[in-house]
Amino acid sequence: MSVGVTSSLFQTIYDQDFTLQTANPIFDMTFGLLPGYVTVQSSQTGTDSAGKELFPSSSLMMREKMDSYRQFAQALLGDATRPFFAPFDSGAPHDTIDVALFICFARDSIKRETFAMRFNQTASNIGPNDATPTETWQTTNLNINSTTGSSIYTDIGSATNKLTAFGGQLGNVVDSANTSRTVGLLFYDRGVLVLDLAKITSASQFVSGTIDAVTATGTTTLGGVRTETAFTSKFIPDFVVSASMDNVIDHIAGCRMGSGSNTQMTFQNVTNINSTLLFCRANADEFNYSSNPTFTDNANRIVVIDAGSEDIQTSMTFLTKVG
């Protein structure tokens, strides 16, 4: 009897332990695969009579991963079949975002040139008997060097090179150490970041570890520590194809971003406050009364008029707001 796999389609990242009452959601994170492109094609075994893509049992949630990509392409590019490119719409095959990391900020929109993110290109497990470091996504019992290959990605230069797409204003996200190297796109109006996982990670790095699977135990080992397969399994395509969406997102959030005291991401949001101005004309001596209890005394006499001067003085009110 095989055990099924339970996985969400996205995860929410908080500014602290999400079980605390003071925790605030910062962004949602998920990823997707470009249908019909390199990573999908490397795993696809064919299609059925209805045109449905077929994949081996060693892969997980491939249709959900492709649907995730299509959903963001429809929302941001206006076409579910259109690929993302970094730089935007370059059209070059090597700029096609085949495996995309999507980060949706819980804000109205993002201000230009305020975004920066620290990201670990590698996450190495360095054991005493390992001849070669192997990447892993299990952080509980492994020695992870979270500082290996740390890079900073930013939208610097987007203020001078303003781009627009179906999803509104956007800018290219570049490597701060080499601003000519574009690694993703930031859609400011939608508050959505699209990153090319093949560019921001060491995609060809060898990986090994236990992942969810439809097996008798509910897990399987991708690669194998100190075995020959440990030097053939790679982050892309093996891990992103074989692992569930939760496995991949857990790895990115825990190993590539981390939970230490260092700042991992910074940005400024833009909140649009809508207001309506109404002009109400009040002619002379109109509305010259107030429902404020201090306007009259207990005898219902207007207190702004001196006693005995009722026939001489008149009340005077000043409108301050409409309640």
Secondary structure as a PSIPRED ss2 file (coil, helix, strand):
# PSIPRED VFORMAT (PSIPRED V4.0)

   1 M C   1.000  0.000  0.000
   2 S C   1.000  0.000  0.000
   3 V E   0.000  0.000  1.000
   4 G C   1.000  0.000  0.000
   5 V C   1.000  0.000  0.000
   6 T C   1.000  0.000  0.000
   7 S C   1.000  0.000  0.000
   8 S C   1.000  0.000  0.000
   9 L C   1.000  0.000  0.000
  10 F C   1.000  0.000  0.000
  11 Q E   0.000  0.000  1.000
  12 T E   0.000  0.000  1.000
  13 I E   0.000  0.000  1.000
  14 Y E   0.000  0.000  1.000
  15 D C   1.000  0.000  0.000
  16 Q C   1.000  0.000  0.000
  17 D C   1.000  0.000  0.000
  18 F C   1.000  0.000  0.000
  19 T C   1.000  0.000  0.000
  20 L C   1.000  0.000  0.000
  21 Q C   1.000  0.000  0.000
  22 T C   1.000  0.000  0.000
  23 A C   1.000  0.000  0.000
  24 N C   1.000  0.000  0.000
  25 P E   0.000  0.000  1.000
  26 I E   0.000  0.000  1.000
  27 F E   0.000  0.000  1.000
  28 D E   0.000  0.000  1.000
  29 M E   0.000  0.000  1.000
  30 T E   0.000  0.000  1.000
  31 F E   0.000  0.000  1.000
  32 G E   0.000  0.000  1.000
  33 L E   0.000  0.000  1.000
  34 L C   1.000  0.000  0.000
  35 P C   1.000  0.000  0.000
  36 G C   1.000  0.000  0.000
  37 Y C   1.000  0.000  0.000
  38 V H   0.000  1.000  0.000
  39 T H   0.000  1.000  0.000
  40 V H   0.000  1.000  0.000
  41 Q H   0.000  1.000  0.000
  42 S H   0.000  1.000  0.000
  43 S H   0.000  1.000  0.000
  44 Q C   1.000  0.000  0.000
  45 T C   1.000  0.000  0.000
  46 G E   0.000  0.000  1.000
  47 T E   0.000  0.000  1.000
  48 D C   1.000  0.000  0.000
  49 S C   1.000  0.000  0.000
  50 A C   1.000  0.000  0.000
  51 G C   1.000  0.000  0.000
  52 K C   1.000  0.000  0.000
  53 E E   0.000  0.000  1.000
  54 L E   0.000  0.000  1.000
  55 F C   1.000  0.000  0.000
  56 P C   1.000  0.000  0.000
  57 S C   1.000  0.000  0.000
  58 S C   1.000  0.000  0.000
  59 S C   1.000  0.000  0.000
  60 L C   1.000  0.000  0.000
  61 M C   1.000  0.000  0.000
  62 M H   0.000  1.000  0.000
  63 R H   0.000  1.000  0.000
  64 E H   0.000  1.000  0.000
  65 K H   0.000  1.000  0.000
  66 M H   0.000  1.000  0.000
  67 D H   0.000  1.000  0.000
  68 S H   0.000  1.000  0.000
  69 Y H   0.000  1.000  0.000
  70 R H   0.000  1.000  0.000
  71 Q H   0.000  1.000  0.000
  72 F H   0.000  1.000  0.000
  73 A H   0.000  1.000  0.000
  74 Q H   0.000  1.000  0.000
  75 A H   0.000  1.000  0.000
  76 L H   0.000  1.000  0.000
  77 L H   0.000  1.000  0.000
  78 G C   1.000  0.000  0.000
  79 D C   1.000  0.000  0.000
  80 A C   1.000  0.000  0.000
  81 T C   1.000  0.000  0.000
  82 R C   1.000  0.000  0.000
  83 P C   1.000  0.000  0.000
  84 F C   1.000  0.000  0.000
  85 F E   0.000  0.000  1.000
  86 A C   1.000  0.000  0.000
  87 P C   1.000  0.000  0.000
  88 F C   1.000  0.000  0.000
  89 D C   1.000  0.000  0.000
  90 S C   1.000  0.000  0.000
  91 G C   1.000  0.000  0.000
  92 A C   1.000  0.000  0.000
  93 P H   0.000  1.000  0.000
  94 H H   0.000  1.000  0.000
  95 D H   0.000  1.000  0.000
  96 T E   0.000  0.000  1.000
  97 I C   1.000  0.000  0.000
  98 D C   1.000  0.000  0.000
  99 V E   0.000  0.000  1.000
 100 A E   0.000  0.000  1.000
 101 L E   0.000  0.000  1.000
 102 F E   0.000  0.000  1.000
 103 I E   0.000  0.000  1.000
 104 C E   0.000  0.000  1.000
 105 F E   0.000  0.000  1.000
 106 A C   1.000  0.000  0.000
 107 R C   1.000  0.000  0.000
 108 D C   1.000  0.000  0.000
 109 S E   0.000  0.000  1.000
 110 I E   0.000  0.000  1.000
 111 K C   1.000  0.000  0.000
 112 R C   1.000  0.000  0.000
 113 E C   1.000  0.000  0.000
 114 T C   1.000  0.000  0.000
 115 F C   1.000  0.000  0.000
 116 A E   0.000  0.000  1.000
 117 M E   0.000  0.000  1.000
 118 R E   0.000  0.000  1.000
 119 F E   0.000  0.000  1.000
 120 N E   0.000  0.000  1.000
 121 Q C   1.000  0.000  0.000
 122 T C   1.000  0.000  0.000
 123 A C   1.000  0.000  0.000
 124 S E   0.000  0.000  1.000
 125 N E   0.000  0.000  1.000
 126 I C   1.000  0.000  0.000
 127 G C   1.000  0.000  0.000
 128 P C   1.000  0.000  0.000
 129 N C   1.000  0.000  0.000
 130 D C   1.000  0.000  0.000
 131 A C   1.000  0.000  0.000
 132 T C   1.000  0.000  0.000
 133 P C   1.000  0.000  0.000
 134 T E   0.000  0.000  1.000
 135 E E   0.000  0.000  1.000
 136 T C   1.000  0.000  0.000
 137 W C   1.000  0.000  0.000
 138 Q C   1.000  0.000  0.000
 139 T C   1.000  0.000  0.000
 140 T C   1.000  0.000  0.000
 141 N C   1.000  0.000  0.000
 142 L C   1.000  0.000  0.000
 143 N C   1.000  0.000  0.000
 144 I E   0.000  0.000  1.000
 145 N E   0.000  0.000  1.000
 146 S C   1.000  0.000  0.000
 147 T C   1.000  0.000  0.000
 148 T C   1.000  0.000  0.000
 149 G C   1.000  0.000  0.000
 150 S E   0.000  0.000  1.000
 151 S E   0.000  0.000  1.000
 152 I E   0.000  0.000  1.000
 153 Y E   0.000  0.000  1.000
 154 T E   0.000  0.000  1.000
 155 D C   1.000  0.000  0.000
 156 I C   1.000  0.000  0.000
 157 G C   1.000  0.000  0.000
 158 S C   1.000  0.000  0.000
 159 A C   1.000  0.000  0.000
 160 T C   1.000  0.000  0.000
 161 N C   1.000  0.000  0.000
 162 K C   1.000  0.000  0.000
 163 L E   0.000  0.000  1.000
 164 T E   0.000  0.000  1.000
 165 A E   0.000  0.000  1.000
 166 F C   1.000  0.000  0.000
 167 G C   1.000  0.000  0.000
 168 G E   0.000  0.000  1.000
 169 Q E   0.000  0.000  1.000
 170 L E   0.000  0.000  1.000
 171 G E   0.000  0.000  1.000
 172 N E   0.000  0.000  1.000
 173 V E   0.000  0.000  1.000
 174 V E   0.000  0.000  1.000
 175 D E   0.000  0.000  1.000
 176 S C   1.000  0.000  0.000
 177 A C   1.000  0.000  0.000
 178 N E   0.000  0.000  1.000
 179 T E   0.000  0.000  1.000
 180 S E   0.000  0.000  1.000
 181 R E   0.000  0.000  1.000
 182 T E   0.000  0.000  1.000
 183 V E   0.000  0.000  1.000
 184 G E   0.000  0.000  1.000
 185 L E   0.000  0.000  1.000
 186 L E   0.000  0.000  1.000
 187 F E   0.000  0.000  1.000
 188 Y C   1.000  0.000  0.000
 189 D C   1.000  0.000  0.000
 190 R C   1.000  0.000  0.000
 191 G C   1.000  0.000  0.000
 192 V E   0.000  0.000  1.000
 193 L E   0.000  0.000  1.000
 194 V E   0.000  0.000  1.000
 195 L E   0.000  0.000  1.000
 196 D E   0.000  0.000  1.000
 197 L H   0.000  1.000  0.000
 198 A H   0.000  1.000  0.000
 199 K H   0.000  1.000  0.000
 200 I H   0.000  1.000  0.000
 201 T C   1.000  0.000  0.000
 202 S C   1.000  0.000  0.000
 203 A C   1.000  0.000  0.000
 204 S C   1.000  0.000  0.000
 205 Q C   1.000  0.000  0.000
 206 F E   0.000  0.000  1.000
 207 V E   0.000  0.000  1.000
 208 S C   1.000  0.000  0.000
 209 G E   0.000  0.000  1.000
 210 T E   0.000  0.000  1.000
 211 I E   0.000  0.000  1.000
 212 D E   0.000  0.000  1.000
 213 A C   1.000  0.000  0.000
 214 V C   1.000  0.000  0.000
 215 T E   0.000  0.000  1.000
 216 A C   1.000  0.000  0.000
 217 T C   1.000  0.000  0.000
 218 G C   1.000  0.000  0.000
 219 T E   0.000  0.000  1.000
 220 T E   0.000  0.000  1.000
 221 T E   0.000  0.000  1.000
 222 L E   0.000  0.000  1.000
 223 G C   1.000  0.000  0.000
 224 G C   1.000  0.000  0.000
 225 V C   1.000  0.000  0.000
 226 R C   1.000  0.000  0.000
 227 T C   1.000  0.000  0.000
 228 E H   0.000  1.000  0.000
 229 T H   0.000  1.000  0.000
 230 A H   0.000  1.000  0.000
 231 F H   0.000  1.000  0.000
 232 T C   1.000  0.000  0.000
 233 S C   1.000  0.000  0.000
 234 K E   0.000  0.000  1.000
 235 F H   0.000  1.000  0.000
 236 I H   0.000  1.000  0.000
 237 P H   0.000  1.000  0.000
 238 D H   0.000  1.000  0.000
 239 F H   0.000  1.000  0.000
 240 V H   0.000  1.000  0.000
 241 V H   0.000  1.000  0.000
 242 S H   0.000  1.000  0.000
 243 A C   1.000  0.000  0.000
 244 S C   1.000  0.000  0.000
 245 M H   0.000  1.000  0.000
 246 D H   0.000  1.000  0.000
 247 N H   0.000  1.000  0.000
 248 V H   0.000  1.000  0.000
 249 I H   0.000  1.000  0.000
 250 D H   0.000  1.000  0.000
 251 H H   0.000  1.000  0.000
 252 I H   0.000  1.000  0.000
 253 A H   0.000  1.000  0.000
 254 G H   0.000  1.000  0.000
 255 C H   0.000  1.000  0.000
 256 R H   0.000  1.000  0.000
 257 M H   0.000  1.000  0.000
 258 G C   1.000  0.000  0.000
 259 S C   1.000  0.000  0.000
 260 G C   1.000  0.000  0.000
 261 S C   1.000  0.000  0.000
 262 N C   1.000  0.000  0.000
 263 T C   1.000  0.000  0.000
 264 Q C   1.000  0.000  0.000
 265 M E   0.000  0.000  1.000
 266 T E   0.000  0.000  1.000
 267 F C   1.000  0.000  0.000
 268 Q C   1.000  0.000  0.000
 269 N E   0.000  0.000  1.000
 270 V E   0.000  0.000  1.000
 271 T C   1.000  0.000  0.000
 272 N C   1.000  0.000  0.000
 273 I C   1.000  0.000  0.000
 274 N C   1.000  0.000  0.000
 275 S C   1.000  0.000  0.000
 276 T C   1.000  0.000  0.000
 277 L C   1.000  0.000  0.000
 278 L C   1.000  0.000  0.000
 279 F C   1.000  0.000  0.000
 280 C C   1.000  0.000  0.000
 281 R C   1.000  0.000  0.000
 282 A C   1.000  0.000  0.000
 283 N C   1.000  0.000  0.000
 284 A C   1.000  0.000  0.000
 285 D C   1.000  0.000  0.000
 286 E C   1.000  0.000  0.000
 287 F C   1.000  0.000  0.000
 288 N C   1.000  0.000  0.000
 289 Y C   1.000  0.000  0.000
 290 S C   1.000  0.000  0.000
 291 S C   1.000  0.000  0.000
 292 N C   1.000  0.000  0.000
 293 P H   0.000  1.000  0.000
 294 T H   0.000  1.000  0.000
 295 F H   0.000  1.000  0.000
 296 T E   0.000  0.000  1.000
 297 D C   1.000  0.000  0.000
 298 N C   1.000  0.000  0.000
 299 A C   1.000  0.000  0.000
 300 N C   1.000  0.000  0.000
 301 R C   1.000  0.000  0.000
 302 I E   0.000  0.000  1.000
 303 V C   1.000  0.000  0.000
 304 V C   1.000  0.000  0.000
 305 I C   1.000  0.000  0.000
 306 D C   1.000  0.000  0.000
 307 A C   1.000  0.000  0.000
 308 G C   1.000  0.000  0.000
 309 S C   1.000  0.000  0.000
 310 E C   1.000  0.000  0.000
 311 D C   1.000  0.000  0.000
 312 I C   1.000  0.000  0.000
 313 Q C   1.000  0.000  0.000
 314 T C   1.000  0.000  0.000
 315 S C   1.000  0.000  0.000
 316 M C   1.000  0.000  0.000
 317 T C   1.000  0.000  0.000
 318 F C   1.000  0.000  0.000
 319 L C   1.000  0.000  0.000
 320 T C   1.000  0.000  0.000
 321 K C   1.000  0.000  0.000
 322 V C   1.000  0.000  0.000
 323 G C   1.000  0.000  0.000
